[in-house]
Amino acid sequence: MLLGSAARSGLKVLQLGSHFRMSKQGLPTEFELIARYFAPLARAFPGAYGLLDDAAVISPACGNELVVKTDTIVGGIDFLPDESADFIARKALRVNLSDLAAKGAVPRAYLLDLVLPNTIDEPWIGAFAAGLARDQAEYGLHLIGGDTSSTTGPITIAITALGEAPIGRIIRRGGAQAGDTVFVTGTIGDAALGLAALRATPPSLDAASTTLLVDRYRLPEPRVALGPRLIGIATAGLDVSDGLVADLRHLCEVSRLSAVIEARSVPLSAATRAAIAGDPHCLATALTGGDDYEILFAAPPAASTLIGELSRQFGVPITPIGRMVGMSEGGQPQVVILDEFGLPRSFATEGWTHFGNSP
């Protein structure tokens, strides 16, 4: 992992730079880059040993257990090739923090794997590290290691985030009960429409609306403070990354239930509503496009008052959008989206999949 010269043991694990070569003239060595840009990100975490050893040590608080999540983002797939380095770093970290939040875990530390083309220069690395530092300060976690390699392909960044939660209490996908209300935080569809706007600005949107949607795509807002407070309230949950419909189906499949959602209840920003008003097909994009990084969860109807209090306390909208229902005998889990007339809607796809969608 992101280690200095004292750890040059020949092991790939926890070594930064043994596979990292750049063609830029005058670029510092990998170990100088570690000391300059990445070791400071680990300084406040004792178990990281200043990134000078072959492994890190992390222990949860008494009564807690570690919760581990890894996610990868790739240039041209998860961010635009010309995106700034600091925003790339922050998005890479935040998509993982969103998963921890949906499990009810408090973030503690993370591992960073960088696969970079040889065109990357030192200012890019400096900006990337600055983006990480900014979000470390905001979300209260630290770098504890990683690895690097080079590629002839696009920038690829994998982060493994570690959080902690009370033993046996994380919010899993399974556990929802028939009759539970389905809730979602924030608004849905902004990021997917933001990506569409980057590709071809919808003529119906003004500049301010377009900027809002694009910003939601570029930099998600993981619900890190709210998530742990849902432990003991949510019966099942996950974050919305692949699309509201697709991710709700994941929850249904593990809980062995179906869900009925009212499209008119799904929370939409004013910008997304404007996009839909200009082109009704944008509703399908909003519900299935993904990259929302909001928490989607089921909870008993009796918890609605408490959930409303949490919404006010954290300043985050939490909206009831439907209910969990039992499956028909011999049936399969389904997600039914009802239109304003109470009729089921169908979509060409329920959400994003890396092996079924075109970038």
FENBELNOR-V312789 format. One record per residue. N is the residue number from 1. PSI is psi as a letter, one per 40 degrees, with the letter a starting at -180 (999 if undefined). Layout:
n=<N;N>
psi=<PSI;PSI>
//
This chain:
n=<1;2;3;4;5;6;7;8;9;10;11;12;13;14;15;16;17;18;19;20;21;22;23;24;25;26;27;28;29;30;31;32;33;34;35;36;37;38;39;40;41;42;43;44;45;46;47;48;49;50;51;52;53;54;55;56;57;58;59;60;61;62;63;64;65;66;67;68;69;70;71;72;73;74;75;76;77;78;79;80;81;82;83;84;85;86;87;88;89;90;91;92;93;94;95;96;97;98;99;100;101;102;103;104;105;106;107;108;109;110;111;112;113;114;115;116;117;118;119;120;121;122;123;124;125;126;127;128;129;130;131;132;133;134;135;136;137;138;139;140;141;142;143;144;145;146;147;148;149;150;151;152;153;154;155;156;157;158;159;160;161;162;163;164;165;166;167;168;169;170;171;172;173;174;175;176;177;178;179;180;181;182;183;184;185;186;187;188;189;190;191;192;193;194;195;196;197;198;199;200;201;202;203;204;205;206;207;208;209;210;211;212;213;214;215;216;217;218;219;220;221;222;223;224;225;226;227;228;229;230;231;232;233;234;235;236;237;238;239;240;241;242;243;244;245;246;247;248;249;250;251;252;253;254;255;256;257;258;259;260;261;262;263;264;265;266;267;268;269;270;271;272;273;274;275;276;277;278;279;280;281;282;283;284;285;286;287;288;289;290;291;292;293;294;295;296;297;298;299;300;301;302;303;304;305;306;307;308;309;310;311;312;313;314;315;316;317;318;319;320;321;322;323;324;325;326;327;328;329;330;331;332;333;334;335;336;337;338;339;340;341;342;343;344;345;346;347;348;349;350;351;352;353;354;355;356;357;358;359>
psi=<i;g;i;a;d;e;e;g;e;e;i;d;h;f;h;h;e;e;e;h;h;i;e;h;h;e;h;i;i;d;d;d;d;d;d;d;d;d;d;d;e;e;d;e;h;d;e;e;f;e;f;e;i;e;i;i;h;h;h;i;i;h;e;i;i;i;h;h;h;i;i;h;i;h;h;e;d;e;i;i;d;e;i;i;d;d;d;d;d;d;d;d;d;d;d;d;d;d;d;d;d;d;e;e;i;h;i;d;i;i;i;h;h;h;h;i;i;e;e;h;i;d;d;d;d;d;d;d;d;d;d;d;d;d;d;d;d;d;e;f;i;i;h;e;a;a;i;i;i;i;i;e;a;i;h;h;h;h;h;h;h;h;a;i;i;i;h;e;e;i;h;i;d;i;e;i;i;h;e;i;i;h;i;i;i;a;i;i;e;d;d;d;d;d;d;d;d;d;d;h;h;h;e;e;i;i;d;d;d;d;d;d;d;d;d;d;d;d;g;i;g;i;g;d;d;d;d;d;e;e;h;e;d;h;d;i;i;i;i;h;d;e;i;d;d;d;d;d;d;d;d;d;d;d;e;f;i;i;i;h;h;h;d;e;e;h;h;i;i;d;d;d;d;d;d;d;d;d;h;d;e;d;d;d;d;d;e;e;d;a;e;d;f;i;h;h;i;i;i;i;d;e;e;d;d;d;d;d;d;d;d;d;d;e;f;h;h;h;h;h;e;a;i;h;i;i;i;i;h;e;a;i;h;i;h;h;h;h;a;e;e;e;i;h;i;i;i;d;i;e;a;i;h;d;e;e;i;h;999>
//
